[in-house]
Amino acid sequence: MDSQTTLVQPEQIEQAILLIRGQRVMLDRDLAALYGVETKNLNKAVKRNLDRFPADFMFQLTAEEAEALRFQFGTLKRGQHFKYLPFVFTQEGVAMLSSVLRSPRAVQVNIAIMRVFVRLRETLALHKDLAHKLSQLERKIEGHDASIRTLFDAIRQLMTPPGKPRREIGFHAIPRDVADHGKAKAKRK
């Protein structure tokens, strides 16, 4: 593996893939960062070649979508606010970018991005297939033992992707009855 292919880690790409309008897309600014160019230069290159980017390859976010993203990202660092409504690129749009951005880095980054998109699609297909098989099996044992139903519920819970654990902030009040119980115990000793 040469140094060009290790420029971008798959995890870095996976974190940049968003679900907008039911499609997996990447923001222009995230792509620009991966390619090592400024966002405005990426967008200029795209605008010079607009005929290569139909609506199913690239679209511009609405003000509401951009605002929702801003809240999803939380507090943005200086310079990360959207000055203009961002463009997003689907998998096909990202592939088309390789014909517009011709640097060796762009080629290697595109290869890495395509591999991540393919892996995501395979993972989703496997998940759907497993869910379908589980549903078929569940129908076959309809009306059987409740312990089997519990087993299916447990399997379904394991299949759901874990949400990112949110770190709780602040102090937590102890319920009064628990606090009073603790005081009573301390007095007895």
C-alpha positions as CSV (number, residue, x, y, z in Angstrom):
1,M,0.0,0.0,0.0
2,D,1.6,3.3,-1.1
3,S,1.4,6.6,0.8
4,Q,-1.3,7.9,-1.5
5,T,-3.9,5.3,-0.4
6,T,-3.3,6.0,3.3
7,L,-4.1,9.7,3.0
8,V,-7.7,9.1,4.0
9,Q,-9.0,6.6,6.5
10,P,-12.3,4.8,5.9
11,E,-13.7,5.9,9.3
12,Q,-13.1,9.5,8.2
13,I,-15.1,9.0,5.1
14,E,-17.9,7.1,6.9
15,Q,-18.3,10.0,9.3
16,A,-18.7,12.4,6.4
17,I,-21.5,10.4,4.8
18,L,-24.9,11.9,5.6
19,L,-28.5,10.8,4.9
20,I,-30.3,13.7,3.3
21,R,-33.6,13.4,1.3
22,G,-33.3,9.7,1.7
23,Q,-29.9,9.6,-0.1
24,R,-26.4,9.0,1.2
25,V,-24.5,12.1,0.4
26,M,-21.3,14.0,1.2
27,L,-21.1,17.8,1.8
28,D,-19.0,19.9,-0.6
29,R,-16.8,21.1,2.3
30,D,-16.1,17.6,3.6
31,L,-15.1,16.4,0.1
32,A,-13.0,19.5,-0.4
33,A,-11.2,18.7,2.9
34,L,-10.6,15.1,1.8
35,Y,-9.3,16.2,-1.6
36,G,-7.1,18.9,0.0
37,V,-8.7,21.8,-1.9
38,E,-10.8,24.8,-0.8
39,T,-14.5,24.4,-0.9
40,K,-14.9,27.3,-3.2
41,N,-12.4,25.8,-5.7
42,L,-14.2,22.5,-5.7
43,N,-17.5,24.2,-6.4
44,K,-15.9,26.3,-9.1
45,A,-14.7,23.1,-10.8
46,V,-18.1,21.6,-10.6
47,K,-19.9,24.8,-11.9
48,R,-17.5,24.7,-14.9
49,N,-18.8,21.2,-15.6
50,L,-22.4,21.4,-14.6
51,D,-23.5,19.2,-17.5
52,R,-21.7,16.3,-15.7
53,F,-23.7,16.8,-12.4
54,P,-27.5,16.1,-12.9
55,A,-29.8,16.5,-9.9
56,D,-29.3,12.8,-8.9
57,F,-25.6,13.4,-8.7
58,M,-25.5,16.7,-6.8
59,F,-28.0,19.1,-5.3
60,Q,-27.9,22.2,-3.2
61,L,-29.4,22.1,0.3
62,T,-32.3,24.3,1.2
63,A,-31.9,26.8,4.0
64,E,-33.9,24.6,6.3
65,E,-31.7,21.6,5.6
66,A,-28.5,23.6,6.1
67,E,-29.9,24.9,9.4
68,A,-30.8,21.4,10.5
69,L,-27.3,20.3,9.7
70,R,-25.9,23.1,11.7
71,F,-27.8,22.0,14.7
72,Q,-26.9,18.4,14.1
73,F,-23.2,19.3,14.2
74,G,-23.6,21.2,17.4
75,T,-21.4,24.1,18.0
76,L,-19.3,24.8,15.0
77,K,-15.7,26.1,15.1
78,R,-14.9,29.5,13.7
79,G,-15.1,29.4,9.9
80,Q,-17.3,26.3,9.8
81,H,-20.7,28.2,9.5
82,F,-22.4,27.9,6.1
83,K,-21.7,31.2,4.3
84,Y,-23.5,29.8,1.2
85,L,-26.0,26.9,1.0
86,P,-23.8,23.8,0.6
87,F,-23.9,21.4,-2.2
88,V,-24.1,17.7,-1.5
89,F,-22.9,14.8,-3.8
90,T,-24.4,11.4,-4.1
91,Q,-22.1,8.4,-4.7
92,E,-22.5,9.0,-8.4
93,G,-21.6,12.6,-8.0
94,V,-18.5,11.7,-6.0
95,A,-17.5,9.4,-8.8
96,M,-18.0,12.1,-11.4
97,L,-15.8,14.4,-9.3
98,S,-12.9,12.3,-10.3
99,S,-13.3,13.5,-13.9
100,V,-13.3,17.1,-12.8
101,L,-10.6,17.0,-10.1
102,R,-7.6,15.3,-11.7
103,S,-4.9,15.5,-9.1
104,P,-3.3,12.2,-8.0
105,R,-4.7,12.8,-4.5
106,A,-8.2,13.3,-5.9
107,V,-8.0,9.9,-7.7
108,Q,-6.8,8.1,-4.6
109,V,-9.4,9.8,-2.4
110,N,-12.2,8.9,-4.9
111,I,-11.1,5.3,-4.8
112,A,-11.3,5.3,-1.0
113,I,-14.7,6.9,-1.0
114,M,-16.1,4.5,-3.6
115,R,-14.9,1.6,-1.4
116,V,-16.7,3.0,1.6
117,F,-19.9,3.5,-0.3
118,V,-19.8,0.0,-1.6
119,R,-19.1,-1.4,1.9
120,L,-22.1,0.5,3.3
121,R,-24.4,-0.7,0.6
122,E,-23.2,-4.3,1.2
123,T,-23.8,-3.9,4.9
124,L,-27.3,-2.5,4.4
125,A,-28.1,-5.4,2.0
126,L,-26.9,-8.0,4.5
127,H,-28.9,-6.3,7.3
128,K,-32.1,-6.3,5.1
129,D,-31.5,-9.9,4.1
130,L,-31.1,-10.9,7.8
131,A,-34.2,-9.0,8.8
132,H,-36.2,-10.7,6.0
133,K,-35.0,-14.2,7.0
134,L,-35.8,-13.5,10.6
135,S,-39.4,-12.3,9.7
136,Q,-39.9,-15.5,7.7
137,L,-38.7,-17.7,10.6
138,E,-40.9,-15.7,13.0
139,R,-44.0,-16.4,10.9
140,K,-43.2,-20.1,10.8
141,I,-43.3,-20.3,14.6
142,E,-46.3,-18.1,15.1
143,G,-48.3,-19.1,18.2
144,H,-45.4,-21.1,19.7
145,D,-43.7,-20.7,23.0
146,A,-43.3,-17.2,24.5
147,S,-39.6,-17.9,25.2
148,I,-39.0,-18.2,21.4
149,R,-40.7,-14.8,21.0
150,T,-38.3,-13.4,23.6
151,L,-35.4,-14.8,21.7
152,F,-36.6,-13.0,18.5
153,D,-37.0,-9.8,20.4
154,A,-33.5,-10.1,21.7
155,I,-32.1,-10.8,18.2
156,R,-33.9,-7.7,16.9
157,Q,-32.4,-5.6,19.6
158,L,-29.0,-6.8,18.7
159,M,-29.6,-6.0,15.0
160,T,-30.5,-2.4,15.7
161,P,-27.4,-0.2,15.3
162,P,-26.3,1.4,18.6
163,G,-26.9,5.1,19.0
164,K,-23.9,7.2,19.9
165,P,-23.9,7.4,23.7
166,R,-24.5,10.9,24.8
167,R,-22.5,12.2,27.6
168,E,-24.7,13.6,30.3
169,I,-23.8,17.1,31.4
170,G,-24.5,18.7,34.8
171,F,-25.4,17.5,38.2
172,H,-28.0,14.8,38.9
173,A,-30.4,15.1,41.8
174,I,-30.9,12.1,43.9
175,P,-34.6,11.3,44.4
176,R,-35.8,12.3,47.8
177,D,-36.8,8.8,48.9
178,V,-33.4,7.4,48.0
179,A,-31.6,10.3,49.8
180,D,-33.8,9.9,52.9
181,H,-33.2,6.2,53.0
182,G,-29.4,6.8,52.9
183,K,-29.6,9.3,55.8
184,A,-31.7,6.9,57.9
185,K,-29.1,4.1,57.2
186,A,-26.3,6.4,58.3
187,K,-28.0,7.3,61.6
188,R,-28.5,3.6,62.5
189,K,-24.8,2.9,62.3
